[in-house]
Amino acid sequence: MQKYMKSNWKKNKEGHDKYWGELYNFIAQNSTKYTELEQEFLALNYFEMKGSAPNFKIEDKLINGDCSNYVTAKQNILYNLIKDRIDGADYLIDLGSGWGRNSISYSMKDPDQKIIAGELSDSGKNITKCFTKKYNLPIESIPFNFFDFTTLIDYLKDKDISKVMLFSFHAIEQADFLREEEFRKLLALPIKFKALHFEPVAWQYREQEFPFGNHYNQNFKEVLESLEKDRILRVNNINHTHYQCNTNAGGTNSTLIEWEKL
Ligand SMILES: C[S@@+](CC[C@H](N)C(=O)[O-])C[C@H]1O[C@@H](n2cnc3c(N)ncnc32)[C@H](O)[C@@H]1O
C-alpha cells in the first residue's frame, strides 16, 4: 500500500502534456504543408529529435543513427516482431502510446490492423487523433492510466473481441509500482491476450540497483512473476539485447518481454 502512495501520475501527466504539447503545436502549425502520412510522420519525428538521433543497438551492435535510419530501424524492428505474433488479433493495443508514434508507424505497414492507442496525456492523444482523422487510420485513441485499467476494460468489454495483442514501448517505465490487481482484472476478461513489451527493466532481472533515481518502474518483473506463479499468464521470452533505442540507462536496460494469458 505504501508503494502505491508514491505513484504521482498527475505530475507525470502534467510533464507529458507539456512535452507532447510542443509537438502538438508543431503539427497544428505545419500540418497543411503535408499531404502524405510518411512525410508528416517523419517531420514530427525530426522535430522531436531536434535534428540529431541517438545512437542505438540492435542485438548488441552499435549503430550511429541519423534521424532517418533511426526512425526506419525502429519501425522495422517493431513491425517485424508484431506482425509475426499478432495472429489475427482483433486489436493491437498500444499502452502508454505517447503521441502515437508506434501505433501510426505500425499502421503505415499494416493498414488493416485495428489499433487501440491508450495514453495518459491529452496532448499525446490529440496528436494521435490528428493523424488518425487526417489519414483515416484504424486507430482509436482512448484515455489510459497504468494505475487504473478501468477505461481499457470498459472499452474492451463492450466489444465483440476474442483476441488482442498488448504492446508497450518505454511506457510501463513511467509507472513506478504497477498494481498487480489491474492486470488480474484485465486478464479476467473472456479474451485471449498476448503481449510484447520493450521496457527498461533489465536491472530488475540482473538484480542490480535501481539505475534511474526517478519515478521509473521498479516492479514489472515482480508483477509478471506473481501472475505467472498463479498461472494467469506465461512469460515466453525475455531478451535484454534485441533492441536498445539509445545508449543511456533507459536504452541499455531495455528488455523485450513477451507473455500470453493462460
Ligand atoms: C517515454 S513515453 C513513450 C511513449 C510511446 N510508447 C513511444 O514509444 O513513443 C512514455 C509515455 O507514457 C505515458 N504515461 C506516463 N504515465 C502514464 C500512466 N500512468 N499511464 C499511462 N501512460 C502513462 C506518458 O504520457 C508518455 O506518453
The ligand as a MOL file (V3000), in Angstrom:
LIG
                    3D

  0  0  0     0  0            999 V3000
M  V30 BEGIN CTAB
M  V30 COUNTS 27 29 0 0 0
M  V30 BEGIN ATOM
M  V30 1 C 8.6320 7.5950 -22.8840 0
M  V30 2 S 6.9970 7.9080 -23.4290 0 CHG=1
M  V30 3 C 6.7750 6.6130 -24.6180 0
M  V30 4 C 5.5820 6.8320 -25.4740 0
M  V30 5 C 5.4260 5.8170 -26.6090 0
M  V30 6 N 5.2610 4.4750 -26.1280 0
M  V30 7 C 6.5850 5.9160 -27.5780 0
M  V30 8 O 7.3210 4.9320 -27.7350 0
M  V30 9 O 6.7200 6.9700 -28.1800 0 CHG=-1
M  V30 10 C 6.0370 7.3420 -22.0640 0
M  V30 11 C 4.5510 7.6030 -22.1910 0
M  V30 12 O 3.8800 7.0410 -21.0570 0
M  V30 13 C 2.8330 7.9210 -20.6980 0
M  V30 14 N 2.4890 7.7040 -19.2910 0
M  V30 15 C 3.0910 8.2110 -18.1980 0
M  V30 16 N 2.4690 7.7810 -17.0920 0
M  V30 17 C 1.4470 7.0020 -17.5060 0
M  V30 18 C 0.4160 6.3040 -16.8330 0
M  V30 19 N 0.2970 6.3220 -15.5120 0
M  V30 20 N -0.4810 5.6230 -17.5700 0
M  V30 21 C -0.3890 5.6030 -18.9340 0
M  V30 22 N 0.5620 6.2370 -19.6280 0
M  V30 23 C 1.4590 6.9400 -18.9140 0
M  V30 24 C 3.3780 9.3010 -20.9460 0
M  V30 25 O 2.3570 10.2690 -21.0490 0
M  V30 26 C 4.1550 9.0720 -22.2180 0
M  V30 27 O 3.3630 9.3090 -23.3400 0
M  V30 END ATOM
M  V30 BEGIN BOND
M  V30 1 1 1 2
M  V30 2 1 2 3
M  V30 3 1 2 10
M  V30 4 1 3 4
M  V30 5 1 4 5
M  V30 6 1 5 6
M  V30 7 1 5 7
M  V30 8 2 7 8
M  V30 9 1 7 9
M  V30 10 1 10 11
M  V30 11 1 11 12
M  V30 12 1 11 26
M  V30 13 1 12 13
M  V30 14 1 13 14
M  V30 15 1 13 24
M  V30 16 1 14 15
M  V30 17 1 14 23
M  V30 18 2 15 16
M  V30 19 1 16 17
M  V30 20 1 17 18
M  V30 21 2 17 23
M  V30 22 1 18 19
M  V30 23 2 18 20
M  V30 24 1 20 21
M  V30 25 2 21 22
M  V30 26 1 22 23
M  V30 27 1 24 25
M  V30 28 1 24 26
M  V30 29 1 26 27
M  V30 END BOND
M  V30 END CTAB
M  END
